[in-house]
Amino acid sequence: MSETLIRARDFSQYFGPVAALKNLSLEVYRNEILGIIGPAGSGKSTFLRSLNRLNDLIPGSRPEGLLEVRGMDINAPGTSVVELRRRLGLVFATPVPLPRSIFENVAFGARLAGEKHRGRLAELVGDCLKKTALWEEVMDRLQTSALKLSGGQQQRLCLARVLALRPEFIMLDEPTSGLDPISTMKIEETLRRLKEEYTIILVTNNTKQAARVADRTAFFLNGELVEIDATERIFFAPSDRRTNDYISGKFG
Amino acid sequence: MRVYFNPRAEERFFRGLLWLLTGATVFVLFFIIFYVLKRGLPMISLEFLTRNPVDMGKAGGIFSTIVGTLALTLLAVLIGTPLGVGSAIFLSEYTRESWVTRVIRFGSECLAGIPSIIFGLFGFILFVTRLRLGWSLLSGGLTLAFMILPTIIRTSEEAIRSVPASYREVSFSLGGTRWQTVTKVVLPAALPGIATGVILSIGRSIGETAAVIFTAGSSLHIPTSLFSSARTMSVHFYILAREGISMANAFGTAAVLVISILAINLLAYALMNRFMKRYC
């Protein structure tokens, strides 16, 4: 198979005494879309937040085991968290545009990094909005508030904002859970296109979405990885009975 | 089950009662404003506003007290706002809830309950005599800054806490440091609340007398430096009325005071609306 970019070995994420992720071992390959499915509370989102160390913000959180990005242990002392988060962009379940203009939302990450050149910022913003197919819809009102966009547009804006970081990975945490089918379709189309350039991890509570866009799919249950395999195998010939039960809708 | 009262009559009764309570509140407010303006407005003229008091305020205008009020309030807000907002940021963003934060918060709440005359006495002993600043704008400004500090800390902290946690997560996940998150995301979103606290504080500073007499003194000269003594409009009103120098001039001063507070509030809300339109 292709190059491994992310590797978890016996990785656990604790919050106080509770382990939200238990002894996770999996790999993510270059330029694939890895879908992660599982019921609520199965540790899917926690995994994404462990990868960009957003869990650090929660008092009492503690990672254990090994989590590597391109062979570097991300929890090693001396790791730049700021740089790590820029490399692994995260799109949240509910779109959270900041109370600023559309332009400033997309340019936000670049501004945080210290970019001040107006021309370069404008080019970056245009570029990222085009990649998320939002450009046509907002090109004439870049200076208006991002809060005025529709839910679907807001989520594509959030994706564009992450792309503007020029990340290596895009992680999406149930990005279409609050969106209508058409907005969902637009996001999925965008993801298929972005796969050429990025490695994508897509957490979804909609198993059909994983079937539609993921190359490989992982099934999480109660903080443990039950099974990870090519998407067709997970959906048509899962090796674990629990995977089959979940996909066929017996629980979850 | 039978209903033993008439729901429509009940509705009408309580609607009437609440209307009455609200009406009484508004009546008191308008009565005060109306009374002060009725007695004070006839006194106000260009001369009254631009000339200095003559003969202890029996004649002449109130120009020096307007300057004194502006200078003292500005100083208090300039000292109090960074201290208060800084403390609020520290309490809500840079520490976790612990007994230390609770002690700080409790102390600040207690500070809010201390009568202003005690602040005056404290300012007199510390700034005026101990630090030898004398009766001066600086002593008065520092004292007022301490007095308004609890209000600013409290309103700022509430405003900062009401900024959605998701904004912070977005900022961190886009590679923001804690300081960047505070200055670029949290403070702009909390600005309306912080501004409300500052406006309240401006009102308190302008209206304060007890703490000011003890620390800034009551000189009728136009202050020329931070170390000059100055008289504010409130203090001027107090002295004119209390010593029976001139009730007419006292009400003239009061009218100017009331109008300036109204103007400051209107201006502040207009500025805030403009800000909100741009960013929200």
Interface residues (C-beta under 8 A of the other chain):
Chain A: N52 L54 L57 P59 V82 E83 R85 R86 G89 L90 F92 T94 V96 L98 P99 R100 F108 G109 R111 L112 A113 S145 L147 R161 V162 L165
Chain B: R96 P164 S166 Y167 R168 E169 V170 S171 F172 S173 L174 G175 G176 T177 Q180 K184 V185 P188 A189 Y279 C280
